[in-house]
Amino acid sequence: MSTDRPDTTEVAQRDIEDGLIANAQGAVGVVHSTSQSVDSQLDEIGGAASTQVEDMEAVAEDVTDLSATVQEVAASADEVSRTAERATEAAASGRDATGEAATAMAEAAASTERVADRMEALEAQIGRIDEVVDVIDRIADETNLLALNASIEAARADEGGDGFGVVADEIKALAAESRSRTEEIESAVDEVRDLTDDVSHALDAAVAAVESGTDAVATAESELDVVDDEIQSAATGVEEVSHAVSQGAAASSRVADRTRNTAEVAGEIETSVARIRDERAQTTDLLEEIDDALSSARRQRDERLARAPRIPTGIDDFDDDGGLPAGSRNVLLADRGGAGDIAAGGAANRTAADAIDDAVAGICAAALEAGWAVSLSPTTTLDRATLRSVLRRDAGVTLTDALTTDRLFVLDLFGTWESEENVIDVTTTTLSRANDRIAAERDRPCVVIGNIAGELDLMGEAAVRENTYANDGDTLGDDDLVVNVVDESAVPDQLQSFYRGAADGVSRVDR
C-alpha cells in the first residue's frame, strides 16, 4: 500500500477543515442530545407545574376548609371557656352554701346539745318529784294510820269521842284522797319520764345525725374545693386552647393565601415552559438546518474517504465494505457496566469486558497484519496476555516484536503495564507528548485506538473535550485511522453524543 502524501500545506489545511467539520457535527450532535434532554425535562417541568397548580388549588381549598373548621373550634373553645367560668362561679356559690349549711348544722348541734342538757335537768326534777311523791305517799300512809288510831281512840271514848271520830274520818278521807292524787302524780310522772326518755333518745339520734351531717358537709366542702381547682385548671387550659386555636386559624388563613400565591406562580411557570417549548422547537429547526449545511460541507471529505484505502478491523459493522477508510474517525460503543471491578461486577461484566478487549485486540492484529502501525490505549482489563494471544493468533506476530519494531505503541493511561520499549506511561507524562513521540518514531500510517473512559479518568472531562481532535493536524496524517472506544457506562451522555456526531462510522460491541 502506497504511503505517498500530498503537499504538507494542503494536507494540513484539509486536516484542519476535516477536524472543524467533524467537531462541528459532533457539537451539533451534543446540542441535539441536549435539546432532547431539555425537551424531556421541560415536559417533566410542565407536567410538574400543572400537577402543582392542581395540587396547590386543592390544598388551598382544603386549607380554607380547615381554617373555617379551626374558627368553629375556636368559637366552641370560647363557649367552653365561658361554661367553665360559669361552673367556677357555681362551684364558688356551692362552697358558700356548703359553708352556710355547715354553720347551720353547727348551730343545730349546739341547740340540740342545749336541749339535751335541759332534758337531763328535767329528768333530775322529775326524780325529785318522784322523791316528793314518795314522801307524800309515806305521809298519807302515816296519816291514814293516825286516822285509824284516832278512830280506835274515839270508839273507846264512846260519845265523848264523836267529834274526834269525825276528825279522824276527815283525816282518813284526806289521806285516801292524798293517796289517790299521789297515784295520779306517779302516773303522770311515769308518762313524763317515758316521754322524756323518748325525747332523749330522739335527741341522741338528732345529735348523731347532726354530727354525721356536719361531717358530710365538711366532706362536700372539701370536694367542692377539688372541683373548683379542677374547673380553674380546665378553664385555664381551655383559654390556652382557645388562644392556640385562634393562632392556628390565623396561620391557616396565611397558608391558604400563600398556597394560592404558589398556585399562581406555578401557573406562570407552566406558561413560561410552554413559551420555552415553542422557542425550543424553533431552535431544533435551526439545528437541523445547521446539520444539513455541515453535511453539505462534509461532502468533499466523504468523497475522499470513499476513495481511500480500507483497513480491516475484524468487526462486521466496520468490515462490510472491506474495512474502515484511511483518514476516518470512528466510534466503538461498549457497555462495560463496571467490568473493571470483577468481584463486584460478576460474570456478566466479565463477559462484557472480554468481548470489548477481544474486539480491541482484534483491531490491533488486523491493522498490524495489513502493515499499519498501531497506537493503543488499553482498557483497564486488557492485559499483555490477552493482547499477546490475539496478535499471535490473528497476525502471527509477537507482542515484543511489534513493540520493538515501532509498529505498536501502548499508551498506558493507568500506569499498570510493565515498563518496556514503546510502552508509554501517560500518568507520568502527557497525552500530547506521548502522541508527539509516536508521530516521531513511526514510519507508516497509524491506526489510533483511543480509550475515552481512560482519558476521562486521567485528565477529566474538560481536558478531554479540549483535547478531542485538537492535535490531529500535528500528530495524525490524512491517512491515519482513529477508533475511539466509548464506554457508555463511564462516558457522560453529552460527550457520547459528541463522538457519535463527529464519527464517520459507529459500531457496538455486544456481550
Secondary structure as UniProt FT lines:
FT   HELIX           8..156
FT   HELIX           158..161
FT   HELIX           162..297
FT   HELIX           299..307
FT   STRAND          310..311
FT   HELIX           316..319
FT   TURN            320..322
FT   STRAND          324..325
FT   TURN            326..327
FT   STRAND          329..334
FT   TURN            339..340
FT   HELIX           342..369
FT   TURN            370..371
FT   STRAND          373..376
FT   HELIX           384..395
FT   HELIX           399..404
FT   TURN            405..406
FT   STRAND          408..412
FT   TURN            421..422
FT   STRAND          423..425
FT   HELIX           426..428
FT   HELIX           431..441
FT   STRAND          446..451
FT   HELIX           452..459
FT   HELIX           461..467
FT   TURN            468..471
FT   HELIX           472..475
FT   TURN            478..479
FT   STRAND          481..487
FT   TURN            488..490
FT   HELIX           493..502
FT   STRAND          505..508
//
